[in-house]
Amino acid sequence: MSERTSVPASALRYYEKLGLITSERETSGSQRRYSKATFYKIILITLAQSAGFNLDEIAEQLRKLPDIHPLPPKVWGPLHKLWERRIDQRVAELKQLKINLRRCTRDASR
């Protein structure tokens, strides 16, 4: 799963410890198996982190989702809107940061 999602195995174990995802253990060893729904949860976790959500916020979001894939539009829609608002907020913050950096550079060169 680590290779498929580009998420380190240590992060997957941490997500599992936090209860964000679940796995099944093979009886012959300690190798974990993940369902297709869990694969998509891992993708959602990485996207949510990229959008600026912390793991506590992501855990709250995942609690509202059924353990199925694909997610029904009535479930995905509100989450999608929440993520878009967060991304828009981050874009605005980055634009302001860029303005502040220009001001600082301008003031430093005087």
N, C-alpha and C positions, 0 to 999 in steps of 0.2 A: 504494500500500500504506500509505503514511503516513496518508492520510485514512481508510482503512478500519480501521486499528488504533489511530489517535490517537497513534501513536509518531512523533516527528519523523524526517524523512529522515536527518538527521545521526546519530541513534541507530541507525537501520537500517543505515547504512553502517558504523558502529562494530561492531554485532553481526556484520556480515558479515566485517569485518576480524579479529574475534576467532574466527571460524569457528563462531559460534552458528547462523547461517543462511547460505543460499546464494541466489544469484540468477542469472538469465541476462540477458545484455545483448542488446539489439536490435542488429542489424547496422547500421541506419541512424542510430544515435546512441548516446548514453550512458545511455538510459533502461533501468532494470532491470525485469525481470519476475520475479515470485515465484510459486511453485507453491502449491496449496491447502494442502499439508502445511506449507510454510514459513509461510503465514498463521497456521496454528494454533500453530506453534512460537513465533511472535512473541507471540501471545496468552499462551502458557504462560510466556514470559520475563517479560512484564509482571505476570502473576499471581504468579509466583515472587518477583519483586522486591517486590511488595506484601506478600507473606508474610514478607519479611525476608531472603531469600537474596541473596547477592552474585553477581556475574557469574561468578566462578570456580566457585562451587557450582552455579550454573545450567548452566554448560558441562559439568560432570561429570554432572549429571542428564540433559542432552540427549544425551550420548554413549551413554547406555543405551537411548535411545528409537529405534525404527525410524522411517524417514522416510515414514510413512504416516499417514493420517487416515481414520477414527477409530482411536485407539489401542486395541488389544485390552485387555480388562479385566485380564488377567494382567500386562500391562505398566503400565497406569495405576494399578492398585490399590496397589502398594507406594509409588509416587510420591505418590499421594493421601494415604496414611497419614503419610508423611514431612512433607508440607506441613501436615497437620492438627496434628501434634506441634509444628511450628515456630510455627504460629498460636497454639496453646494456650500455648506458652512466651512468646510476645510479649504475649498477653493478661495472663498472670500478671505479667510485667514491668511492664506499664502499670498494673495494679492496685496493685502495690507503689509505683510512682512516684506515683500518686494519694495513697496513704497517706503517703508521705514529704513530699509537697507540703503536705498538711493539717497534718502535724506542724510543718513549717517555718513555715507561716503562723501556727499557734497559738503557737509559741515566739517568733516575731517580734513578736506583738502583746502580749506580756507586759511 
